[in-house]
């Protein structure tokens, strides 16, 4: 396969964007009408093609993102695993949530129940904005693309400026694999440039969008999606601090392990994971603060690109200038490129007095340690946070933390017990989302098989003859999928 390699792609022209949008609208109808098992086979072909192209894609990714080969190799594996997992979901068919209510003249509501049949159907062309920090798993062929294609929608992928050549290469692989496997032309395309992304989001042919990035950028796109004559779902992942709360019992039993685990977690990926634990609450006098002060910080490593590094310098400068913070531990040259990691220290009283300024997300290898005086303060401290992707408790089984956990469950999409939040497993039960500003759609996830629900919409058919019903709703069940029939699983 010949892939684009040497030059950075030009921005997509208005004429080019129109061609992509028109093709996506036509292809989406055809792709969505394919049986789920057929789409599953195509997704597996895309996964195979990406695996085969790894020797070309990974060196490009290394050159554009400063990420090491081992990290990118694992991320590519995660990317193809996602595609194959969605293929399994399609073959199972349960994702369609097919429901059949047969007519019932004695229905208790006081009027006869008609023949009603409900199923989830593709929403239409989906616009995906690629992320910078995961150039495979949250980018061109990442989770949003995989789930939207699995749901039966054409995908228009807006490439991230941080890895344009890799985006072009990956797009070539995906498009060629889709075509070779029989997907209609226009099922997938990559567009380039900020203007093209904004214009596509405003176009009436686009019916939903996914985004992973900053709060300002995501909010601007969210507002476009909602100000259209026909507003559309915008599934944005924007920002998260991912607080961690350590109880006195946990600090006494496992203090050194918690300290080393925290250092490893907040510096993983040079602190550029969306689930990086940004704030650690520790009991004063427990020895944890001193263990962190004396802990070994990793050597500095380059951030993804110069734009992210400049943003990191700006936020770190703001935090270190705040008189409520002191430096607990710091590597050499914390503002250089590569930056040495930084741990800042403050108190529970200061967090309660100025939560928003002390909880600012710092995208990079910086985190905050907060000393509290009594465990009874933890629920109030947890309540100061805005919406989060994750929240973590390190505690003992007999700790009285029910109130804290209840507060965190209101604040975060995933609550962890004695585990670090970095490392988001792609599973059936995963939840990667949360209240705003973690995401713009609290009821959804961007990781795991439930992500497919974002790009489907329910349709109920009332009183139709069998031959006009979708296969999933026909009496003979030609797809052989699990269904809810008259309120019972069948």
Beta strands, then each sheet from edge to edge (+ up, - down):
strand 1: 99-101
strand 2: 116-122
strand 3: 126-129
strand 4: 155-158
strand 5: 188-191
strand 6: 208-212
strand 7: 233-237
strand 8: 244-246
strand 9: 279-283
strand 10: 326-330
strand 11: 342-347
strand 12: 366-372
strand 13: 388-394
strand 14: 412-417
strand 15: 456-462
strand 16: 484-485
strand 17: 488-489
sheet 1: 15+ 2- 1+ 16+ 17-
sheet 2: 5+ 4+ 3+ 6+ 7+
sheet 3: 10+ 11- 12- 9- 8- 13- 14-
end
